[in-house]
Amino acid sequence: MEEFLATTGKAVHDADRAARSAPVARLGRPTAVALAIALPLGPALIAALRAIMPTFSAGTAAETVQAAAAASERHSATVWLGTAAVLVLLPGVLAAARLTRAAAPRLTWWAVALLVPGYTMLAFVVAGDAEVWSANEAGLGTPAAAQLLDHGHPAIAVALAIFVVGHVVGTVLLGLALLKSRKVPAVFAWLLTISQPLHFVAFVVIGVQALDATAWTLTAIGMGAVAWALLREETPAA
């Protein structure tokens, strides 16, 4: 029995190694170009959102409603930017993982395992912003709209926690995977690694909106370097 288990374990291990080392078909130029655009576009859209959002410094539901009402057009723009970002952030993550999975499989796996649910839950955050806009447009008034926000479904709080942990920790792990894989110059991998902890500090700890937007811009720059590396690897030389 022990010999059978040892033989089976070795066979599984050998198969896993063979799968990792097996050549992967190139994506083709149209697909590679589309993913290369998505890679920096997602965080760039969030950077723009964070730069213009009127509710950045709001501490309570009432303050959020009032800030959104005072700058309705800017608040509406943040909803559109967030919606567009949701569409491209996940393809960008999966494209980056394609580059790093062979050289850093564990880091890549954990990065994807955190970033995919994290960015998926971003849709709940955007929906919350849309809800505030709708409440103001419907003329509910600050007290009623604030009551609506304060009595959100518990799933919203869960989604927010998954989003925060997923995109902050996941981006750090993706940056470390890039460092280990050496697919991009180290400076860009480090920019990606530090960008989301910087975003967390800027937003949660010290509340500086310009720094928050800068942090997301660093994420976009790091993913831009990944996009360039993807194009080099996935498109045949002329």
Residue pairs with C-beta under 8 A, 6 or more apart in sequence:
20 102
20 105
21 102
24 98
26 32
26 233
26 234
26 235
26 236
27 35
27 234
28 234
28 235
29 234
29 235
29 236
31 234
32 230
32 231
32 234
32 235
33 231
33 235
34 91
35 91
35 92
35 95
35 227
35 230
36 95
36 227
36 228
36 230
36 231
37 88
37 227
38 88
38 89
38 91
38 92
38 95
39 92
39 95
39 96
39 223
39 224
39 226
39 227
39 230
40 92
40 220
40 221
40 223
40 224
40 227
41 88
41 92
41 220
42 85
42 88
42 89
42 92
42 119
42 220
42 223
43 85
43 89
43 92
43 216
43 217
43 219
43 220
43 223
44 216
44 217
44 220
45 81
45 82
45 84
45 85
45 88
46 81
46 82
46 85
46 89
46 216
46 219
47 213
47 214
47 216
47 217
47 219
47 220
48 81
48 213
49 77
49 78
49 81
49 82
49 85
50 56
50 199
50 203
50 209
50 212
50 213
50 216
51 209
51 210
51 213
52 74
52 77
52 78
53 74
53 75
53 78
53 209
54 67
54 68
54 70
54 71
54 74
54 75
54 78
55 63
55 64
55 67
55 68
55 75
55 129
55 132
56 203
56 207
56 209
56 212
57 67
57 207
57 209
58 64
58 66
58 67
60 146
61 145
61 146
61 147
61 149
61 150
62 142
62 143
62 146
64 132
64 146
64 149
65 132
65 135
65 136
65 142
65 145
65 146
65 149
66 142
67 75
68 75
68 129
68 132
68 133
68 136
69 136
69 142
72 133
72 136
72 137
75 129
75 132
75 133
76 133
78 129
79 126
79 129
79 130
79 133
82 122
82 125
82 126
82 129
83 126
85 122
86 119
86 122
86 123
86 126
89 119
89 122
90 116
90 119
90 120
92 223
93 111
93 112
93 115
93 116
93 119
93 170
93 174
94 112
94 116
95 226
95 227
95 230
96 174
96 178
96 223
96 226
96 230
97 108
97 111
97 112
97 174
97 177
98 230
99 178
99 181
99 183
99 226
99 229
99 230
99 233
100 107
100 108
100 111
100 174
100 177
100 178
100 180
100 181
100 183
101 108
101 109
102 181
103 177
103 180
103 181
103 182
103 183
104 176
104 177
104 178
104 180
104 181
107 173
107 174
107 176
107 177
107 180
108 174
108 177
110 170
110 173
111 170
111 171
111 173
111 174
111 177
112 170
113 170
114 165
114 166
114 167
114 169
114 170
114 173
115 166
115 167
115 170
115 171
115 174
116 166
117 162
117 166
118 162
118 163
118 164
118 165
118 166
118 167
118 170
119 163
119 166
119 167
121 159
121 160
121 162
121 163
121 166
122 163
122 167
124 155
124 156
124 159
124 160
124 163
125 159
125 160
125 163
128 149
128 152
128 156
131 148
131 149
132 145
132 149
135 144
135 145
135 148
135 149
136 145
140 148
164 200
167 196
168 196
168 197
168 199
168 200
171 192
171 193
171 195
171 196
171 219
172 193
172 196
172 197
174 192
175 189
175 190
175 191
175 192
175 193
175 194
175 195
175 222
176 189
176 193
178 184
178 188
178 189
178 192
178 193
178 222
178 226
179 186
179 189
179 190
179 193
183 226
183 229
183 233
184 222
184 225
184 226
184 228
184 229
185 225
188 221
188 222
188 224
188 225
188 226
189 222
189 225
191 218
191 219
191 221
191 222
192 218
192 219
192 222
192 223
192 225
192 226
193 222
194 218
195 215
195 216
195 218
195 219
195 222
196 215
196 219
198 211
198 214
198 215
198 218
199 212
199 215
199 216
199 219
201 211
202 208
202 209
202 211
202 212
202 214
202 215
203 212
